[in-house]
Amino acid sequence: MISSVGLEHYLDRVGVTGSNPVLPTYQSNMKVVLNNSDSIGIFTSLICSIHCFATPILFVAQSGFVSAVIEPIWWELFNYLFIFLSSIAVYYSARNTSKNFMKLILWTCWLFFVVIILNEMIGMIEISELFSYISAFSLAYAHVYNLKYCQCNDGECCND
């Protein structure tokens, strides 16, 4: 059994203070997202590109072993994960950018990214796989540009 003094010492050591140990952890996680939204966006876009590149290779390689190539449902769920993570990254990056034109560029690249992914999943229009790469790399480049040239040095420039 842990004494209350031992528990308080442990919570202080891991950086959790206050009467609600969950709230400070949640707030610190949100600060990580706020401060690194461009990095998260770059990472998500690049992982999506790798996913798009690996899909045909994995299923062509698999076709020699199985008579019918069937894409597992969990593989397609990655698309929803990429859309979700990229939307969070774009939201916070657009909110914290120092340049108003970057908000439009980030959201336009994200919309292009989402339309291409959803079209690929639904199959409404047959388009080249190249557009998946272009959409992911354009979103990653927008985040790189925003990270390099459009960061606020103080809190005031982000509030306009």
N, CA, C and O atoms as a DFTB+ gen file, in Angstrom:
640 C
 N C O
     1  1       0.851      -1.177       0.000
     2  2       0.000       0.000       0.000
     3  2       0.890       1.230       0.000
     4  3       1.859       1.303       0.755
     5  1       0.562       2.191      -0.842
     6  2       1.340       3.429      -0.948
     7  2       0.747       4.456      -0.002
     8  3      -0.462       4.691       0.004
     9  1       1.616       5.067       0.799
    10  2       1.134       6.110       1.689
    11  2       0.852       7.371       0.890
    12  3       1.334       7.516      -0.234
    13  1       0.078       8.280       1.460
    14  2      -0.259       9.508       0.743
    15  2       0.993      10.352       0.504
    16  3       1.087      11.042      -0.512
    17  1       1.953      10.306       1.427
    18  2       3.200      11.037       1.236
    19  2       3.981      10.430       0.074
    20  3       4.547      11.158      -0.742
    21  1       4.014       9.095      -0.005
    22  2       4.690       8.425      -1.100
    23  2       4.039       8.728      -2.439
    24  3       4.729       8.921      -3.440
    25  1       2.715       8.770      -2.459
    26  2       1.986       9.076      -3.691
    27  2       2.254      10.514      -4.127
    28  3       2.478      10.768      -5.310
    29  1       2.232      11.458      -3.184
    30  2       2.507      12.860      -3.521
    31  2       3.926      13.001      -4.058
    32  3       4.160      13.736      -5.018
    33  1       4.876      12.295      -3.438
    34  2       6.259      12.354      -3.913
    35  2       6.361      11.792      -5.331
    36  3       7.046      12.360      -6.182
    37  1       5.680      10.681      -5.579
    38  2       5.701      10.084      -6.918
    39  2       5.078      11.038      -7.945
    40  3       5.645      11.247      -9.018
    41  1       3.917      11.616      -7.623
    42  2       3.261      12.536      -8.556
    43  2       4.121      13.764      -8.824
    44  3       4.169      14.239      -9.958
    45  1       4.801      14.289      -7.808
    46  2       5.712      15.415      -8.014
    47  2       6.881      15.015      -8.906
    48  3       7.310      15.794      -9.757
    49  1       7.393      13.813      -8.716
    50  2       8.535      13.351      -9.486
    51  2       8.208      13.183     -10.965
    52  3       9.055      13.456     -11.814
    53  1       6.995      12.738     -11.289
    54  2       6.612      12.563     -12.680
    55  2       5.988      13.826     -13.270
    56  3       5.586      13.829     -14.434
    57  1       5.903      14.900     -12.479
    58  2       5.439      16.178     -13.001
    59  2       3.950      16.396     -12.930
    60  3       3.427      17.280     -13.609
    61  1       3.251      15.617     -12.130
    62  2       1.811      15.793     -11.985
    63  2       1.571      16.461     -10.647
    64  3       1.953      15.943      -9.598
    65  1       0.931      17.619     -10.700
    66  2       0.643      18.334      -9.459
    67  2      -0.833      18.686      -9.426
    68  3      -1.524      18.572     -10.438
    69  1      -1.313      19.108      -8.284
    70  2      -2.700      19.511      -8.147
    71  2      -3.569      18.373      -7.657
    72  3      -3.111      17.243      -7.484
    73  1      -4.854      18.700      -7.434
    74  2      -5.754      17.695      -6.894
    75  2      -6.250      16.734      -7.968
    76  3      -6.674      15.624      -7.647
    77  1      -6.207      17.135      -9.222
    78  2      -6.644      16.254     -10.308
    79  2      -5.425      15.876     -11.144
    80  3      -4.961      16.682     -11.950
    81  1      -4.899      14.664     -10.967
    82  2      -3.678      14.310     -11.683
    83  2      -3.874      14.114     -13.188
    84  3      -2.887      14.079     -13.924
    85  1      -5.107      13.986     -13.668
    86  2      -5.332      13.784     -15.095
    87  2      -5.263      15.097     -15.854
    88  3      -4.712      15.140     -16.954
    89  1      -5.807      16.168     -15.293
    90  2      -5.877      17.453     -15.980
    91  2      -4.510      18.015     -16.350
    92  3      -4.335      18.438     -17.492
    93  1      -3.514      18.045     -15.430
    94  2      -2.207      18.562     -15.854
    95  2      -1.576      17.737     -16.970
    96  3      -0.898      18.297     -17.832
    97  1      -1.780      16.434     -16.977
    98  2      -1.241      15.592     -18.039
    99  2      -1.906      15.938     -19.359
   100  3      -1.230      16.029     -20.384
   101  1      -3.210      16.131     -19.354
   102  2      -3.938      16.503     -20.559
   103  2      -3.456      17.851     -21.080
   104  3      -3.252      18.021     -22.282
   105  1      -3.273      18.813     -20.169
   106  2      -2.805      20.135     -20.584
   107  2      -1.396      20.066     -21.155
   108  3      -1.106      20.752     -22.135
   109  1      -0.519      19.266     -20.578
   110  2       0.833      19.161     -21.112
   111  2       0.822      18.470     -22.472
   112  3       1.620      18.823     -23.341
   113  1      -0.071      17.485     -22.680
   114  2      -0.182      16.848     -23.987
   115  2      -0.677      17.829     -25.032
   116  3      -0.216      17.797     -26.173
   117  1      -1.611      18.704     -24.666
   118  2      -2.105      19.709     -25.607
   119  2      -1.009      20.714     -25.952
   120  3      -0.950      21.184     -27.088
   121  1      -0.140      21.055     -24.998
   122  2       0.976      21.962     -25.291
   123  2       1.925      21.328     -26.293
   124  3       2.475      22.020     -27.150
   125  1       2.123      20.021     -26.193
   126  2       2.979      19.318     -27.155
   127  2       2.386      19.435     -28.553
   128  3       3.110      19.697     -29.513
   129  1       1.077      19.243     -28.674
   130  2       0.421      19.354     -29.978
   131  2       0.484      20.792     -30.486
   132  3       0.788      21.023     -31.656
   133  1       0.199      21.756     -29.617
   134  2       0.226      23.163     -30.027
   135  2       1.611      23.591     -30.484
   136  3       1.741      24.276     -31.498
   137  1       2.636      23.202     -29.759
   138  2       3.994      23.628     -30.072
   139  2       4.610      22.861     -31.232
   140  3       5.567      23.342     -31.839
   141  1       4.095      21.693     -31.552
   142  2       4.695      20.846     -32.585
   143  2       3.708      20.469     -33.679
   144  3       3.877      19.433     -34.321
   145  1       2.697      21.271     -33.904
   146  2       1.677      20.892     -34.881
   147  2       2.252      20.766     -36.290
   148  3       1.831      19.890     -37.045
   149  1       3.202      21.620     -36.659
   150  2       3.814      21.493     -37.978
   151  2       4.635      20.211     -38.086
   152  3       4.599      19.531     -39.111
   153  1       5.366      19.888     -37.039
   154  2       6.147      18.643     -37.055
   155  2       5.237      17.423     -37.128
   156  3       5.542      16.461     -37.832
   157  1       4.132      17.460     -36.413
   158  2       3.162      16.367     -36.469
   159  2       2.574      16.273     -37.875
   160  3       2.390      15.173     -38.396
   161  1       2.280      17.414     -38.490
   162  2       1.747      17.421     -39.842
   163  2       2.732      16.875     -40.865
   164  3       2.352      16.121     -41.760
   165  1       3.987      17.254     -40.732
   166  2       5.024      16.745     -41.639
   167  2       5.146      15.233     -41.477
   168  3       5.166      14.500     -42.465
   169  1       5.225      14.775     -40.252
   170  2       5.354      13.342     -39.971
   171  2       4.155      12.570     -40.520
   172  3       4.326      11.532     -41.160
   173  1       2.949      13.068     -40.273
   174  2       1.741      12.387     -40.741
   175  2       1.702      12.300     -42.262
   176  3       1.357      11.259     -42.819
   177  1       2.056      13.395     -42.931
   178  2       2.034      13.400     -44.398
   179  2       3.063      12.442     -44.975
   180  3       2.789      11.744     -45.951
   181  1       4.240      12.407     -44.376
   182  2       5.271      11.503     -44.887
   183  2       4.926      10.039     -44.625
   184  3       5.174       9.183     -45.474
   185  1       4.363       9.751     -43.468
   186  2       3.932       8.380     -43.177
   187  2       2.794       7.979     -44.116
   188  3       2.723       6.826     -44.542
   189  1       1.922       8.900     -44.435
   190  2       0.853       8.624     -45.395
   191  2       1.443       8.300     -46.769
   192  3       0.964       7.394     -47.451
   193  1       2.474       9.030     -47.174
   194  2       3.129       8.758     -48.463
   195  2       3.745       7.363     -48.477
   196  3       3.649       6.639     -49.467
   197  1       4.376       6.999     -47.369
   198  2       4.954       5.655     -47.270
   199  2       3.840       4.605     -47.329
   200  3       3.989       3.574     -47.985
   201  1       2.742       4.867     -46.655
   202  2       1.588       3.961     -46.681
   203  2       1.061       3.802     -48.112
   204  3       0.776       2.689     -48.554
   205  1       0.934       4.930     -48.834
   206  2       0.447       4.889     -50.223
   207  2       1.428       4.153     -51.129
   208  3       1.021       3.439     -52.045
   209  1       2.697       4.326     -50.873
   210  2       3.716       3.671     -51.683
   211  2       3.789       2.173     -51.383
   212  3       3.991       1.363     -52.288
   213  1       3.625       1.814     -50.121
   214  2       3.772       0.413     -49.716
   215  2       2.558      -0.437     -50.078
   216  3       2.690      -1.644     -50.284
   217  1       1.396       0.169     -50.158
   218  2       0.180      -0.604     -50.416
   219  2       0.269      -1.439     -51.696
   220  3       0.059      -2.651     -51.636
   221  1       0.572      -0.842     -52.845
   222  2       0.643      -1.678     -54.055
   223  2       1.746      -2.734     -53.989
   224  3       1.566      -3.856     -54.464
   225  1       2.875      -2.376     -53.405
   226  2       3.994      -3.319     -53.317
   227  2       3.622      -4.521     -52.452
   228  3       3.886      -5.665     -52.823
   229  1       3.009      -4.260     -51.298
   230  2       2.637      -5.350     -50.397
   231  2       1.593      -6.273     -51.014
   232  3       1.666      -7.490     -50.849
   233  1       0.638      -5.712     -51.713
   234  2      -0.431      -6.553     -52.244
   235  2      -0.040      -7.243     -53.540
   236  3      -0.603      -8.289     -53.863
   237  1       0.895      -6.700     -54.287
   238  2       1.419      -7.417     -55.452
   239  2       2.278      -8.579     -54.966
   240  3       2.209      -9.678     -55.516
   241  1       3.083      -8.339     -53.941
   242  2       3.905      -9.415     -53.378
   243  2       3.028     -10.511     -52.779
   244  3       3.361     -11.693     -52.863
   245  1       1.929     -10.125     -52.186
   246  2       1.018     -11.082     -51.562
   247  2       0.273     -11.893     -52.613
   248  3      -0.129     -13.022     -52.334
   249  1       0.076     -11.357     -53.804
   250  2      -0.734     -12.031     -54.818
   251  2      -0.131     -13.364     -55.266
   252  3      -0.848     -14.225     -55.775
   253  1       1.165     -13.538     -55.081
   254  2       1.781     -14.813     -55.423
   255  2       1.411     -15.922     -54.454
   256  3       1.511     -17.103     -54.784
   257  1       0.977     -15.533     -53.238
   258  2       0.647     -16.515     -52.214
   259  2      -0.844     -16.773     -52.091
   260  3      -1.262     -17.852     -51.673
   261  1      -1.639     -15.787     -52.454
   262  2      -3.085     -15.901     -52.295
   263  2      -3.725     -15.681     -53.660
   264  3      -3.279     -14.833     -54.433
   265  1      -4.763     -16.440     -53.950
   266  2      -5.391     -16.316     -55.270
   267  2      -6.140     -15.001     -55.428
   268  3      -6.174     -14.461     -56.534
   269  1      -6.745     -14.461     -54.367
   270  2      -7.465     -13.191     -54.450
   271  2      -6.782     -12.176     -53.541
   272  3      -6.517     -12.454     -52.372
   273  1      -6.506     -11.026     -54.078
   274  2      -5.881      -9.964     -53.293
   275  2      -6.985      -9.198     -52.576
   276  3      -7.811      -8.538     -53.205
   277  1      -6.985      -9.295     -51.271
   278  2      -7.990      -8.616     -50.464
   279  2      -7.251      -7.709     -49.482
   280  3      -6.375      -8.146     -48.736
   281  1      -7.631      -6.443     -49.509
   282  2      -7.015      -5.478     -48.605
   283  2      -7.678      -5.595     -47.233
   284  3      -8.898      -5.474     -47.132
   285  1      -6.902      -5.826     -46.179
   286  2      -7.501      -5.945     -44.849
   287  2      -8.119      -4.617     -44.412
   288  3      -7.644      -3.544     -44.785
   289  1      -9.174      -4.707     -43.622
   290  2      -9.894      -3.508     -43.178
   291  2      -8.998      -2.612     -42.331
   292  3      -9.113      -1.389     -42.406
   293  1      -8.116      -3.187     -41.534
   294  2      -7.247      -2.368     -40.690
   295  2      -6.292      -1.538     -41.531
   296  3      -5.881      -0.461     -41.099
   297  1      -5.931      -2.001     -42.711
   298  2      -5.033      -1.240     -43.579
   299  2      -5.734       0.012     -44.089
   300  3      -5.118       1.071     -44.209
   301  1      -7.016      -0.112     -44.386
   302  2      -7.792       1.038     -44.856
   303  2      -8.070       2.020     -43.719
   304  3      -8.232       3.215     -43.967
   305  1      -8.127       1.543     -42.496
   306  2      -8.372       2.426     -41.354
   307  2      -7.238       3.438     -41.159
   308  3      -7.441       4.493     -40.559
   309  1      -6.050       3.114     -41.667
   310  2      -4.952       4.077     -41.599
   311  2      -5.319       5.372     -42.317
   312  3      -4.897       6.451     -41.900
   313  1      -6.098       5.275     -43.389
   314  2      -6.506       6.477     -44.114
   315  2      -7.282       7.425     -43.210
   316  3      -7.053       8.634     -43.235
   317  1      -8.196       6.884     -42.413
   318  2      -8.956       7.712     -41.475
   319  2      -8.040       8.309     -40.406
   320  3      -8.225       9.452     -39.990
   321  1      -7.069       7.540     -39.971
   322  2      -6.106       8.048     -38.990
   323  2      -5.303       9.209     -39.571
   324  3      -5.079      10.210     -38.891
   325  1      -4.871       9.082     -40.820
   326  2      -4.124      10.159     -41.456
   327  2      -4.979      11.411     -41.613
   328  3      -4.495      12.522     -41.396
   329  1      -6.226      11.244     -41.982
   330  2      -7.126      12.394     -42.109
   331  2      -7.314      13.067     -40.759
   332  3      -7.264      14.293     -40.662
   333  1      -7.529      12.273     -39.720
   334  2      -7.746      12.825     -38.377
   335  2      -6.508      13.572     -37.871
   336  3      -6.609      14.716     -37.426
   337  1      -5.344      12.924     -37.940
   338  2      -4.117      13.565     -37.435
   339  2      -3.752      14.802     -38.245
   340  3      -3.324      15.812     -37.686
   341  1      -3.921      14.724     -39.559
   342  2      -3.581      15.887     -40.382
   343  2      -4.538      17.044     -40.119
   344  3      -4.129      18.204     -40.175
   345  1      -5.804      16.749     -39.831
   346  2      -6.743      17.840     -39.535
   347  2      -6.368      18.554     -38.238
   348  3      -6.459      19.778     -38.155
   349  1      -5.953      17.801     -37.235
   350  2      -5.516      18.422     -35.981
   351  2      -4.266      19.265     -36.217
   352  3      -4.170      20.390     -35.726
   353  1      -3.308      18.720     -36.971
   354  2      -2.069      19.453     -37.240
   355  2      -2.344      20.725     -38.031
   356  3      -1.778      21.774     -37.723
   357  1      -3.198      20.652     -39.040
   358  2      -3.505      21.841     -39.846
   359  2      -4.271      22.861     -39.009
   360  3      -4.002      24.058     -39.101
   361  1      -5.214      22.407     -38.202
   362  2      -5.987      23.327     -37.364
   363  2      -5.067      24.160     -36.467
   364  3      -5.172      25.386     -36.432
   365  1      -4.170      23.490     -35.745
   366  2      -3.304      24.220     -34.824
   367  2      -2.215      25.005     -35.552
   368  3      -1.822      26.077     -35.093
   369  1      -1.727      24.496     -36.669
   370  2      -0.725      25.236     -37.435
   371  2      -1.338      26.498     -38.034
   372  3      -0.719      27.562     -38.006
   373  1      -2.541      26.387     -38.573
   374  2      -3.219      27.554     -39.142
   375  2      -3.580      28.554     -38.054
   376  3      -3.550      29.765     -38.275
   377  1      -3.913      28.051     -36.905
   378  2      -4.264      28.937     -35.789
   379  2      -3.054      29.715     -35.267
   380  3      -3.191      30.843     -34.792
   381  1      -1.870      29.105     -35.358
   382  2      -0.683      29.714     -34.760
   383  2       0.285      30.308     -35.772
   384  3       1.362      30.760     -35.383
   385  1      -0.058      30.326     -37.050
   386  2       0.863      30.877     -38.037
   387  2       0.876      32.403     -37.955
   388  3      -0.112      33.024     -37.563
   389  1       2.001      32.990     -38.328
   390  2       2.114      34.451     -38.304
   391  2       1.686      35.073     -39.624
   392  3       1.561      36.295     -39.710
   393  1       1.462      34.275     -40.642
   394  2       1.080      34.767     -41.968
   395  2      -0.327      34.293     -42.307
   396  3      -0.622      33.099     -42.249
   397  1      -1.190      35.240     -42.660
   398  2      -2.575      34.881     -42.970
   399  2      -2.688      34.021     -44.227
   400  3      -3.565      33.161     -44.303
   401  1      -1.811      34.236     -45.218
   402  2      -1.901      33.438     -46.442
   403  2      -1.602      31.960     -46.172
   404  3      -2.063      31.089     -46.910
   405  1      -0.838      31.677     -45.126
   406  2      -0.531      30.277     -44.804
   407  2      -1.761      29.520     -44.311
   408  3      -1.861      28.306     -44.490
   409  1      -2.684      30.229     -43.699
   410  2      -3.922      29.564     -43.266
   411  2      -4.650      28.999     -44.482
   412  3      -5.091      27.850     -44.474
   413  1      -4.771      29.814     -45.522
   414  2      -5.436      29.368     -46.746
   415  2      -4.666      28.229     -47.415
   416  3      -5.267      27.258     -47.875
   417  1      -3.346      28.347     -47.470
   418  2      -2.531      27.306     -48.100
   419  2      -2.637      25.991     -47.333
   420  3      -2.810      24.935     -47.941
   421  1      -2.536      26.043     -46.011
   422  2      -2.623      24.824     -45.203
   423  2      -3.976      24.143     -45.378
   424  3      -4.036      22.930     -45.580
   425  1      -5.062      24.911     -45.304
   426  2      -6.385      24.307     -45.430
   427  2      -6.652      23.822     -46.850
   428  3      -7.323      22.806     -47.033
   429  1      -6.138      24.530     -47.863
   430  2      -6.306      24.075     -49.243
   431  2      -5.559      22.768     -49.479
   432  3      -6.099      21.839     -50.080
   433  1      -4.317      22.695     -49.006
   434  2      -3.547      21.449     -49.145
   435  2      -4.218      20.315     -48.396
   436  3      -4.252      19.185     -48.886
   437  1      -4.754      20.597     -47.214
   438  2      -5.440      19.564     -46.447
   439  2      -6.696      19.088     -47.174
   440  3      -6.959      17.887     -47.229
   441  1      -7.476      20.022     -47.733
   442  2      -8.677      19.647     -48.459
   443  2      -8.339      18.780     -49.674
   444  3      -9.020      17.789     -49.936
   445  1      -7.297      19.145     -50.411
   446  2      -6.819      18.351     -51.543
   447  2      -6.438      16.949     -51.076
   448  3      -6.792      15.956     -51.712
   449  1      -5.717      16.878     -49.966
   450  2      -5.285      15.620     -49.355
   451  2      -6.488      14.735     -49.007
   452  3      -6.500      13.548     -49.333
   453  1      -7.488      15.309     -48.352
   454  2      -8.662      14.552     -47.914
   455  2      -9.493      14.091     -49.109
   456  3      -9.957      12.951     -49.140
   457  1      -9.682      14.969     -50.090
   458  2     -10.471      14.595     -51.264
   459  2      -9.810      13.437     -52.005
   460  3     -10.488      12.505     -52.437
   461  1      -8.495      13.494     -52.150
   462  2      -7.782      12.420     -52.842
   463  2      -7.904      11.100     -52.073
   464  3      -8.158      10.054     -52.671
   465  1      -7.724      11.147     -50.765
   466  2      -7.811       9.920     -49.958
   467  2      -9.228       9.345     -49.992
   468  3      -9.408       8.143     -50.189
   469  1     -10.223      10.198     -49.802
   470  2     -11.605       9.703     -49.818
   471  2     -11.988       9.186     -51.198
   472  3     -12.686       8.179     -51.309
   473  1     -11.540       9.863     -52.245
   474  2     -11.817       9.376     -53.591
   475  2     -11.167       8.014     -53.821
   476  3     -11.756       7.135     -54.449
   477  1      -9.968       7.851     -53.314
   478  2      -9.284       6.567     -53.461
   479  2     -10.032       5.455     -52.730
   480  3     -10.082       4.320     -53.204
   481  1     -10.613       5.781     -51.576
   482  2     -11.341       4.779     -50.805
   483  2     -12.692       4.458     -51.447
   484  3     -13.091       3.295     -51.506
   485  1     -13.394       5.485     -51.926
   486  2     -14.722       5.295     -52.500
   487  2     -14.629       4.863     -53.957
   488  3     -15.423       4.044     -54.420
   489  1     -13.669       5.409     -54.666
   490  2     -13.474       5.054     -56.068
   491  2     -14.432       5.743     -57.020
   492  3     -14.830       5.148     -58.021
   493  1     -14.816       6.992     -56.734
   494  2     -15.732       7.708     -57.621
   495  2     -15.087       8.019     -58.970
   496  3     -15.673       7.762     -60.022
   497  1     -13.890       8.569     -58.928
   498  2     -13.179       8.948     -60.146
   499  2     -11.848       8.202     -60.156
   500  3     -11.130       8.192     -59.155
   501  1     -11.527       7.593     -61.261
   502  2     -10.256       6.877     -61.388
   503  2      -9.148       7.891     -61.652
   504  3      -9.098       8.509     -62.716
   505  1      -8.275       8.052     -60.685
   506  2      -7.146       8.968     -60.843
   507  2      -5.854       8.232     -60.514
   508  3      -5.854       7.186     -59.864
   509  1      -4.779       8.801     -60.975
   510  2      -3.471       8.187     -60.780
   511  2      -3.064       8.220     -59.307
   512  3      -3.438       9.123     -58.559
   513  1      -2.301       7.228     -58.922
   514  2      -1.745       7.164     -57.558
   515  2      -0.814       8.345     -57.308
   516  3      -0.567       8.717     -56.161
   517  1      -0.308       8.923     -58.368
   518  2       0.588      10.074     -58.268
   519  2      -0.057      11.227     -57.504
   520  3       0.630      11.955     -56.788
   521  1      -1.362      11.397     -57.648
   522  2      -2.048      12.481     -56.952
   523  2      -2.051      12.277     -55.435
   524  3      -2.066      13.250     -54.682
   525  1      -2.037      11.038     -54.990
   526  2      -1.928      10.777     -53.545
   527  2      -0.597      11.286     -53.018
   528  3      -0.529      11.904     -51.955
   529  1       0.461      11.018     -53.778
   530  2       1.790      11.484     -53.367
   531  2       1.874      12.999     -53.418
   532  3       2.424      13.624     -52.511
   533  1       1.334      13.590     -54.472
   534  2       1.373      15.050     -54.611
   535  2       0.621      15.714     -53.462
   536  3       1.097      16.698     -52.897
   537  1      -0.550      15.182     -53.113
   538  2      -1.325      15.791     -52.027
   539  2      -0.604      15.667     -50.691
   540  3      -0.580      16.617     -49.909
   541  1      -0.020      14.511     -50.426
   542  2       0.685      14.315     -49.150
   543  2       1.943      15.186     -49.085
   544  3       2.216      15.804     -48.056
   545  1       2.705      15.234     -50.176
   546  2       3.921      16.039     -50.170
   547  2       3.625      17.532     -50.168
   548  3       4.389      18.304     -49.587
   549  1       2.538      17.960     -50.803
   550  2       2.198      19.381     -50.763
   551  2       1.793      19.798     -49.346
   552  3       2.137      20.891     -48.896
   553  1       1.068      18.932     -48.650
   554  2       0.709      19.228     -47.267
   555  2       1.959      19.242     -46.379
   556  3       2.103      20.115     -45.524
   557  1       2.848      18.290     -46.578
   558  2       4.099      18.270     -45.805
   559  2       4.917      19.520     -46.087
   560  3       5.473      20.116     -45.164
   561  1       4.998      19.929     -47.359
   562  2       5.771      21.130     -47.705
   563  2       5.144      22.383     -47.098
   564  3       5.863      23.274     -46.645
   565  1       3.821      22.462     -47.083
   566  2       3.166      23.613     -46.452
   567  2       3.522      23.681     -44.974
   568  3       3.755      24.766     -44.441
   569  1       3.565      22.533     -44.307
   570  2       3.960      22.512     -42.893
   571  2       5.436      22.893     -42.730
   572  3       5.785      23.614     -41.795
   573  1       6.296      22.421     -43.622
   574  2       7.720      22.775     -43.552
   575  2       7.891      24.282     -43.727
   576  3       8.617      24.924     -42.968
   577  1       7.223      24.834     -44.722
   578  2       7.312      26.278     -44.970
   579  2       6.798      27.057     -43.764
   580  3       7.422      28.027     -43.332
   581  1       5.664      26.634     -43.224
   582  2       5.100      27.312     -42.057
   583  2       6.033      27.211     -40.860
   584  3       6.194      28.176     -40.113
   585  1       6.637      26.071     -40.678
   586  2       7.557      25.871     -39.555
   587  2       8.792      26.747     -39.692
   588  3       9.297      27.279     -38.704
   589  1       9.274      26.894     -40.917
   590  2      10.515      27.630     -41.135
   591  2      10.311      29.145     -41.195
   592  3      11.130      29.893     -40.661
   593  1       9.242      29.609     -41.830
   594  2       9.112      31.039     -42.120
   595  2       7.946      31.744     -41.432
   596  3       7.883      32.973     -41.465
   597  1       7.045      31.032     -40.827
   598  2       5.815      31.675     -40.353
   599  2       5.538      31.452     -38.872
   600  3       4.380      31.454     -38.455
   601  1       6.566      31.262     -38.084
   602  2       6.358      31.028     -36.667
   603  2       6.325      32.343     -35.904
   604  3       7.023      33.299     -36.244
   605  1       5.510      32.367     -34.879
   606  2       5.395      33.540     -34.024
   607  2       6.543      33.562     -33.026
   608  3       6.872      32.548     -32.411
   609  1       7.143      34.728     -32.878
   610  2       8.172      34.873     -31.859
   611  2       7.580      35.289     -30.524
   612  3       8.183      35.083     -29.471
   613  1       6.403      35.872     -30.578
   614  2       5.690      36.222     -29.346
   615  2       4.248      35.785     -29.515
   616  3       3.844      35.405     -30.614
   617  1       3.486      35.831     -28.476
   618  2       2.114      35.361     -28.526
   619  2       1.165      36.287     -29.265
   620  3       0.072      35.864     -29.640
   621  1       1.552      37.545     -29.485
   622  2       0.621      38.522     -30.061
   623  2       0.384      38.305     -31.547
   624  3      -0.724      38.553     -32.021
   625  1       1.374      37.855     -32.295
   626  2       1.199      37.748     -33.741
   627  2       0.261      36.620     -34.109
   628  3      -0.261      36.599     -35.224
   629  1       0.035      35.704     -33.226
   630  2      -0.821      34.549     -33.538
   631  2      -2.283      34.829     -33.273
   632  3      -3.138      34.009     -33.610
   633  1      -2.590      35.961     -32.681
   634  2      -3.964      36.225     -32.270
   635  2      -4.743      37.062     -33.269
   636  3      -5.881      37.431     -32.981
   637  1      -4.176      37.383     -34.441
   638  2      -4.919      38.216     -35.394
   639  2      -5.810      37.415     -36.288
   640  3      -6.497      37.978     -37.140
